[in-house]
Amino acid sequence: MRVKFIYTGEVFTANTNEELVDNLLRNSFRMEDSLFELMKSYARRAVNMFNHDIRFTSIDDFVEDLKSHNHIKIIEE
């Protein structure tokens, strides 16, 4: 799938939700040690900045919430 990260305009390809989150980790300005740490810190920032509740209980929940709060957009399946 082709994914657009709304806040930066970055477009990238990911075959799975895990690849999508891994791409966010590799291109993060912060240096989280794991996908879980990335999701947790992103969720915290989303609440503080936008009052968006992003779950980090699983990769699928995290990606679902990124989509529903318009942080990412799937531009091609």
PASEBA-1860 file (N, C-alpha, C; in nm, 3 decimals):
! residues 77
1> MRVKFIYT> 0.084/-0.118/0.000/0.000/0.000/0.000/0.088/0.124/0.000 ~ 0.038/0.229/-0.061/0.108/0.357/-0.058/0.041/0.442/0.048 ~ 0.124/0.499/0.133/0.076/0.571/0.250/0.131/0.712/0.248 ~ 0.044/0.809/0.280/0.090/0.947/0.293/0.080/0.986/0.439 ~ 0.191/1.034/0.494/0.193/1.086/0.630/0.152/1.232/0.619 ~ 0.034/1.265/0.670/-0.029/1.395/0.645/0.056/1.512/0.691 ~ 0.117/1.505/0.807/0.184/1.621/0.865/0.315/1.657/0.796 ~ 0.378/1.559/0.730/0.504/1.588/0.661/0.488/1.583/0.510
9> GEVFTANT> 0.381/1.521/0.462/0.363/1.504/0.319/0.441/1.386/0.262 ~ 0.516/1.318/0.346/0.595/1.203/0.302/0.503/1.092/0.251 ~ 0.542/1.032/0.139/0.469/0.918/0.083/0.566/0.801/0.079 ~ 0.520/0.685/0.126/0.604/0.567/0.125/0.519/0.443/0.101 ~ 0.585/0.333/0.073/0.518/0.206/0.047/0.542/0.111/0.163 ~ 0.436/0.043/0.204/0.445/-0.059/0.309/0.350/-0.172/0.272 ~ 0.396/-0.294/0.290/0.313/-0.410/0.258/0.225/-0.452/0.375 ~ 0.265/-0.415/0.496/0.191/-0.453/0.616/0.188/-0.334/0.712
17> NEELVDNL> 0.102/-0.344/0.811/0.099/-0.240/0.914/0.232/-0.233/0.989 ~ 0.294/-0.347/1.011/0.423/-0.348/1.080/0.529/-0.273/0.999 ~ 0.529/-0.293/0.867/0.623/-0.219/0.782/0.595/-0.070/0.787 ~ 0.468/-0.034/0.793/0.430/0.107/0.802/0.488/0.170/0.928 ~ 0.468/0.105/1.042/0.519/0.159/1.169/0.672/0.155/1.170 ~ 0.731/0.051/1.112/0.877/0.044/1.104/0.931/0.161/1.022 ~ 0.862/0.199/0.916/0.903/0.314/0.836/0.898/0.441/0.920 ~ 0.794/0.456/1.001/0.786/0.572/1.090/0.904/0.573/1.187
25> LRNSFRME> 0.939/0.455/1.238/1.052/0.445/1.332/1.183/0.485/1.264 ~ 1.207/0.434/1.144/1.333/0.463/1.074/1.345/0.610/1.034 ~ 1.231/0.676/1.014/1.234/0.816/0.971/1.197/0.913/1.083 ~ 1.196/0.864/1.204/1.159/0.946/1.318/1.272/1.042/1.355 ~ 1.234/1.162/1.399/1.332/1.257/1.450/1.382/1.214/1.587 ~ 1.301/1.136/1.657/1.338/1.087/1.789/1.404/0.951/1.771 ~ 1.472/0.905/1.871/1.546/0.780/1.861/1.487/0.673/1.952 ~ 1.365/0.631/1.925/1.304/0.524/2.003/1.375/0.393/1.971
33> DSLFELMK> 1.375/0.303/2.069/1.445/0.176/2.055/1.361/0.066/1.992 ~ 1.230/0.083/1.989/1.144/-0.025/1.940/1.016/0.034/1.880 ~ 0.944/-0.050/1.809/0.815/-0.007/1.753/0.720/0.033/1.866 ~ 0.721/-0.044/1.974/0.632/-0.013/2.086/0.664/0.125/2.144 ~ 0.792/0.154/2.163/0.832/0.285/2.217/0.793/0.398/2.122 ~ 0.807/0.376/1.993/0.765/0.476/1.895/0.615/0.501/1.906 ~ 0.537/0.392/1.909/0.391/0.407/1.916/0.350/0.478/2.044 ~ 0.413/0.442/2.155/0.380/0.504/2.283/0.412/0.653/2.283
41> SYARRAVN> 0.529/0.691/2.236/0.565/0.833/2.238/0.483/0.912/2.135 ~ 0.453/0.851/2.020/0.368/0.918/1.921/0.229/0.941/1.979 ~ 0.175/0.840/2.045/0.042/0.851/2.105/0.039/0.962/2.210 ~ 0.143/0.971/2.288/0.151/1.077/2.390/0.152/1.215/2.325 ~ 0.230/1.231/2.219/0.235/1.359/2.148/0.102/1.392/2.082 ~ 0.035/1.291/2.028/-0.094/1.314/1.961/-0.199/1.366/2.059 ~ -0.197/1.314/2.181/-0.290/1.363/2.284/-0.255/1.506/2.321 ~ -0.127/1.532/2.346/-0.084/1.665/2.389/-0.107/1.771/2.282
49> MFNHDIRF> -0.080/1.738/2.158/-0.086/1.838/2.052/-0.225/1.854/1.990 ~ -0.297/1.741/1.974/-0.421/1.743/1.898/-0.542/1.690/1.974 ~ -0.520/1.644/2.096/-0.625/1.577/2.173/-0.680/1.455/2.098 ~ -0.591/1.383/2.028/-0.627/1.261/1.957/-0.582/1.141/2.039 ~ -0.674/1.050/2.065/-0.642/0.930/2.141/-0.596/0.822/2.044 ~ -0.467/0.799/2.039/-0.408/0.696/1.953/-0.367/0.578/2.041 ~ -0.427/0.464/2.015/-0.393/0.344/2.093/-0.258/0.289/2.049 ~ -0.183/0.238/2.144/-0.056/0.172/2.112/-0.054/0.031/2.167
57> TSIDDFVE> -0.172/-0.028/2.185/-0.185/-0.164/2.238/-0.141/-0.269/2.137 ~ -0.153/-0.238/2.008/-0.104/-0.327/1.903/-0.075/-0.242/1.779 ~ 0.003/-0.297/1.689/0.035/-0.225/1.566/-0.091/-0.198/1.486 ~ -0.181/-0.297/1.478/-0.304/-0.278/1.401/-0.393/-0.169/1.462 ~ -0.405/-0.167/1.595/-0.483/-0.060/1.661/-0.421/0.076/1.634 ~ -0.288/0.083/1.644/-0.216/0.208/1.623/-0.242/0.262/1.482 ~ -0.226/0.177/1.381/-0.246/0.219/1.242/-0.392/0.257/1.218 ~ -0.484/0.180/1.273/-0.627/0.213/1.259/-0.655/0.353/1.313
65> DLKSHNHI> -0.598/0.386/1.428/-0.619/0.518/1.487/-0.549/0.628/1.409 ~ -0.431/0.599/1.354/-0.365/0.698/1.269/-0.454/0.733/1.150 ~ -0.517/0.631/1.092/-0.608/0.656/0.980/-0.732/0.732/1.024 ~ -0.794/0.690/1.133/-0.920/0.752/1.174/-0.903/0.896/1.220 ~ -0.783/0.932/1.268/-0.757/1.070/1.310/-0.684/1.150/1.202 ~ -0.676/1.092/1.082/-0.615/1.158/0.965/-0.469/1.196/0.985 ~ -0.393/1.112/1.052/-0.250/1.131/1.062/-0.183/1.069/0.940 ~ -0.245/0.962/0.885/-0.198/0.901/0.761/-0.318/0.881/0.671
73> KIIEE> -0.288/0.869/0.543/-0.392/0.838/0.444/-0.339/0.730/0.352 ~ -0.418/0.626/0.333/-0.383/0.521/0.238/-0.422/0.573/0.101 ~ -0.323/0.596/0.015/-0.353/0.654/-0.115/-0.360/0.549/-0.225 ~ -0.316/0.428/-0.194/-0.325/0.317/-0.288/-0.312/0.187/-0.210 ~ -0.409/0.097/-0.229/-0.403/-0.032/-0.157/-0.305/-0.125/-0.219
END
